[in-house]
Amino acid sequence: MDDSQQPSFSHAEPVLSVHNVAETIKYWQDVLGFPNQWTWGDPPTHGGVSWHGAFVQFSHNPTLAATQHGHSMWIRVRNIELLYQIHQNNQAEITMPLSKQIYGLTEYVIKDNNGYYITFAAPTNYKKGRSEKLPDNVSILVKKPTVTQYRSLFEAVGWSNNATDEMLQTQLDFMQATVVAENSDNGDVIGCALLLGDGFSFYYVKDVMVHPDWQGKRVGTAIMQELTRWLDENATNKAMVALFSSEHLAPFYQQVHFAPTFGMMRIIDRDHQPMP
């Protein structure tokens, strides 16, 4: 079976049983801020709201709606502080205020007009509790790490790398630029970032790594600032620079003017090739 025959998903929509579909839609629009809506029937017996990638349906079923006590749903969002302010201004019933959780998310909970509990959540901002100044004994340099230094960083951050020394050296030699952070007390490389590219219109940032002992001390920020400086001086006008990142690190890269965007990717997996 080739990729075009594989099942794919666009989104999932919870269906909540409610006493009154029209009143529920009005609440979700006026109080929770969901701009888009649709209904079925007159008066409506079914309907829904949506906002960006969040979709919720409502079905008129007073019997089931009466048993909703304790039922909840969870919605992941960006710019959660702004959304929280909107919900406060709209006098939503906030049953748990905006707070950072030990599992790395910032969340708050609203009880809607039917009694359902809606949790809004976002990754906790990585900057909390971090140093504001690069340590004096750290130097940021545009230079290649040695293969030993490069492999040591991979091991320190827990990334797997089965490449031979020859393969790693070839990769390092192929880079448009590499930036390292050095501990000037002993010469150890404690962080790096690599830049691939065609030298003209496209660049790709990879292997941004900081040794765990030095994380939270602005080493990664300084590395990316130096890489950005190199790009500003050497890349052509309108060149595209890309990278892959987990969502919780988006604020880290946004500080050097990267922006979230839509993209697609494919991983070559020779152990699991699709059937012809």
C-alpha positions as CSV (number, residue, x, y, z in Angstrom):
1,M,0.0,0.0,0.0
2,D,1.5,3.3,-1.1
3,D,1.3,6.6,0.9
4,S,-1.7,7.8,-1.1
5,Q,-3.8,4.8,0.1
6,Q,-3.0,5.2,3.8
7,P,-5.7,6.6,6.0
8,S,-5.2,10.2,7.1
9,F,-6.9,12.5,9.6
10,S,-7.7,16.2,9.5
11,H,-9.1,16.7,13.0
12,A,-11.4,15.2,15.7
13,E,-14.6,16.8,17.0
14,P,-16.1,16.1,20.4
15,V,-19.9,16.0,20.4
16,L,-21.4,17.4,23.6
17,S,-25.0,16.8,24.7
18,V,-26.7,20.0,25.6
19,H,-30.0,21.4,26.8
20,N,-30.2,24.1,24.1
21,V,-28.0,24.2,21.0
22,A,-28.7,27.8,20.1
23,E,-27.9,29.1,23.6
24,T,-24.7,26.9,23.8
25,I,-23.4,28.3,20.4
26,K,-24.1,31.8,21.6
27,Y,-22.2,31.2,24.8
28,W,-19.2,29.7,23.0
29,Q,-19.1,32.6,20.6
30,D,-19.8,35.5,23.0
31,V,-17.9,34.3,26.0
32,L,-15.3,31.8,24.8
33,G,-14.7,33.7,21.5
34,F,-15.1,30.9,18.9
35,P,-15.9,32.9,15.7
36,N,-17.3,30.2,13.4
37,Q,-20.6,28.3,13.9
38,W,-23.2,26.2,12.0
39,T,-26.6,24.7,13.0
40,W,-29.0,22.1,11.8
41,G,-32.8,22.4,12.2
42,D,-35.1,25.2,13.2
43,P,-34.9,25.4,16.1
44,P,-31.5,23.8,15.9
45,T,-31.1,20.3,17.2
46,H,-27.4,20.1,16.3
47,G,-24.6,22.5,15.6
48,G,-21.0,23.4,16.2
49,V,-18.3,26.0,16.6
50,S,-14.7,26.2,15.5
51,W,-11.7,28.4,16.0
52,H,-8.5,27.6,14.0
53,G,-7.9,23.9,14.5
54,A,-10.4,23.4,17.4
55,F,-13.9,22.1,16.5
56,V,-16.8,21.3,18.9
57,Q,-20.2,19.9,18.1
58,F,-23.4,20.2,20.2
59,S,-26.4,17.9,20.1
60,H,-29.8,18.6,21.7
61,N,-30.3,15.8,24.2
62,P,-31.5,17.0,27.6
63,T,-31.4,13.5,29.2
64,L,-27.7,13.0,28.4
65,A,-27.0,16.7,29.2
66,A,-28.3,16.2,32.7
67,T,-25.6,13.6,33.3
68,Q,-22.7,15.8,32.2
69,H,-21.3,16.4,35.8
70,G,-17.5,16.1,35.7
71,H,-17.2,15.7,32.0
72,S,-14.4,17.7,30.4
73,M,-12.4,18.4,27.3
74,W,-8.9,19.7,26.7
75,I,-7.8,22.3,24.1
76,R,-4.3,23.1,23.3
77,V,-3.7,26.8,22.2
78,R,-1.0,29.3,21.4
79,N,-0.8,32.7,23.1
80,I,-2.6,31.4,26.1
81,E,-2.1,34.5,28.2
82,L,-4.1,36.6,25.6
83,L,-6.9,34.0,25.5
84,Y,-7.0,34.0,29.3
85,Q,-7.4,37.7,29.3
86,I,-10.2,37.5,26.7
87,H,-12.1,35.0,28.9
88,Q,-11.6,37.1,32.0
89,N,-13.0,40.1,30.2
90,N,-15.9,38.1,29.0
91,Q,-16.6,37.0,32.5
92,A,-16.3,33.3,31.8
93,E,-16.6,31.1,34.9
94,I,-13.0,30.2,35.5
95,T,-12.7,27.3,37.9
96,M,-8.9,27.1,37.9
97,P,-6.9,30.2,37.2
98,L,-4.0,30.3,34.7
99,S,-1.1,28.3,36.4
100,K,2.0,26.4,35.5
101,Q,1.8,22.6,36.0
102,I,4.6,20.3,37.0
103,Y,4.3,18.4,33.7
104,G,5.4,21.4,31.6
105,L,2.1,22.9,30.6
106,T,0.4,26.2,31.6
107,E,-3.4,25.6,31.9
108,Y,-6.7,27.1,33.1
109,V,-10.2,25.6,33.3
110,I,-13.5,27.1,32.4
111,K,-17.0,25.7,33.3
112,D,-19.3,26.4,30.3
113,N,-23.0,27.1,30.4
114,N,-23.9,23.4,30.3
115,G,-21.5,22.5,33.1
116,Y,-18.7,21.0,31.0
117,Y,-15.2,21.8,32.1
118,I,-12.9,23.1,29.3
119,T,-9.2,23.1,29.9
120,F,-7.1,25.4,27.8
121,A,-3.4,24.5,27.8
122,A,0.0,25.6,26.2
123,P,3.6,24.6,26.8
124,T,5.1,26.5,29.7
125,N,7.4,29.3,28.5
126,Y,10.9,28.0,28.5
127,K,12.4,31.3,29.7
128,K,11.1,31.0,33.3
129,G,14.0,31.0,35.8
130,R,16.7,31.3,33.1
131,S,19.9,33.4,33.3
132,E,19.8,36.8,31.7
133,K,23.6,37.0,31.0
134,L,26.0,34.7,29.2
135,P,28.7,33.4,31.6
136,D,32.0,35.3,31.3
137,N,33.9,32.0,30.6
138,V,31.8,31.1,27.5
139,S,33.0,32.1,24.1
140,I,30.8,31.9,20.9
141,L,32.8,31.2,17.8
142,V,32.1,30.5,14.1
143,K,34.2,27.3,13.8
144,K,33.8,23.5,13.4
145,P,33.7,21.3,16.4
146,T,35.9,18.2,16.1
147,V,34.2,14.9,15.5
148,T,34.9,13.9,19.1
149,Q,33.4,17.1,20.4
150,Y,30.4,16.8,18.1
151,R,29.7,13.2,19.2
152,S,30.2,14.1,22.8
153,L,27.4,16.7,22.6
154,F,25.1,14.2,21.0
155,E,25.7,11.8,23.9
156,A,25.3,14.6,26.5
157,V,21.8,15.6,25.3
158,G,20.7,12.0,24.8
159,W,20.4,12.0,21.0
160,S,21.1,8.8,19.2
161,N,23.8,8.9,16.5
162,N,25.1,5.7,14.9
163,A,27.2,7.5,12.2
164,T,30.9,6.6,11.9
165,D,33.6,9.2,12.6
166,E,34.1,9.5,8.8
167,M,30.4,10.2,8.2
168,L,30.4,12.8,10.9
169,Q,33.5,14.5,9.5
170,T,31.9,14.6,6.0
171,Q,28.8,16.1,7.5
172,L,30.8,18.8,9.3
173,D,32.8,19.6,6.2
174,F,29.6,20.0,4.2
175,M,28.1,22.7,6.4
176,Q,27.8,26.3,5.2
177,A,28.6,27.5,8.7
178,T,29.0,26.0,12.2
179,V,28.8,27.9,15.5
180,V,30.2,26.5,18.8
181,A,30.1,27.6,22.4
182,E,33.4,27.0,24.2
183,N,34.2,26.9,27.9
184,S,37.2,29.2,27.8
185,D,38.5,27.7,31.1
186,N,39.3,24.4,29.5
187,G,38.5,24.6,25.8
188,D,35.5,22.2,26.0
189,V,32.8,22.6,23.4
190,I,29.5,23.0,25.3
191,G,27.1,23.8,22.5
192,C,26.8,24.0,18.8
193,A,24.5,24.8,15.8
194,L,25.0,23.7,12.2
195,L,23.9,25.4,9.0
196,L,23.2,23.5,5.8
197,G,22.4,25.3,2.6
198,D,22.9,25.9,-1.1
199,G,24.9,29.0,-0.4
200,F,22.3,31.1,-2.3
201,S,18.6,30.8,-1.6
202,F,18.0,28.2,1.1
203,Y,19.5,27.3,4.5
204,Y,18.6,24.8,7.1
205,V,19.5,25.0,10.8
206,K,20.2,21.6,12.5
207,D,21.7,20.0,15.6
208,V,21.3,23.0,17.9
209,M,22.7,21.4,21.1
210,V,23.8,22.7,24.5
211,H,25.3,20.4,27.1
212,P,22.8,19.9,30.0
213,D,25.3,21.4,32.5
214,W,25.1,24.7,30.6
215,Q,21.5,24.8,29.7
216,G,19.5,27.8,31.1
217,K,22.5,30.1,30.9
218,R,21.8,31.7,27.6
219,V,24.3,29.6,25.7
220,G,21.8,28.4,23.2
221,T,20.5,32.0,22.7
222,A,24.0,33.2,22.1
223,I,24.7,30.5,19.6
224,M,21.6,31.3,17.6
225,Q,22.3,35.0,17.7
226,E,25.8,34.4,16.2
227,L,24.3,32.1,13.6
228,T,21.8,34.8,12.7
229,R,24.5,37.4,12.5
230,W,26.4,35.1,10.0
231,L,23.3,34.7,7.9
232,D,22.6,38.4,7.9
233,E,26.1,39.0,6.6
234,N,26.5,36.1,4.2
235,A,23.0,35.0,2.9
236,T,21.5,36.6,-0.2
237,N,18.5,38.9,0.2
238,K,15.2,37.0,0.5
239,A,17.0,33.7,1.3
240,M,14.8,31.2,3.2
241,V,16.1,29.8,6.5
242,A,14.3,26.8,8.0
243,L,14.5,24.5,11.0
244,F,12.4,21.8,12.8
245,S,11.5,22.3,16.4
246,S,9.1,21.0,19.1
247,E,6.4,23.5,19.9
248,H,7.6,24.3,23.4
249,L,10.8,25.7,21.9
250,A,9.0,28.1,19.5
251,P,9.6,31.1,21.8
252,F,13.3,30.3,21.8
253,Y,13.6,30.5,18.0
254,Q,11.1,33.4,17.7
255,Q,13.6,35.6,19.6
256,V,15.9,35.4,16.6
257,H,13.0,36.0,14.2
258,F,11.9,32.5,13.2
259,A,8.2,32.2,12.7
260,P,5.9,29.1,12.8
261,T,4.7,27.9,9.4
262,F,3.1,25.0,7.7
263,G,5.3,22.3,6.2
264,M,5.6,18.7,5.3
265,M,8.3,16.1,5.7
266,R,9.3,12.6,4.8
267,I,11.6,10.2,6.6
268,I,13.5,7.7,4.5
269,D,13.0,4.3,6.3
270,R,14.7,1.5,4.4
271,D,13.5,-1.0,6.9
272,H,9.8,-0.2,6.2
273,Q,9.5,0.7,2.5
274,P,6.0,1.0,1.1
275,M,4.7,-1.8,-1.1
276,P,5.1,-1.1,-4.9
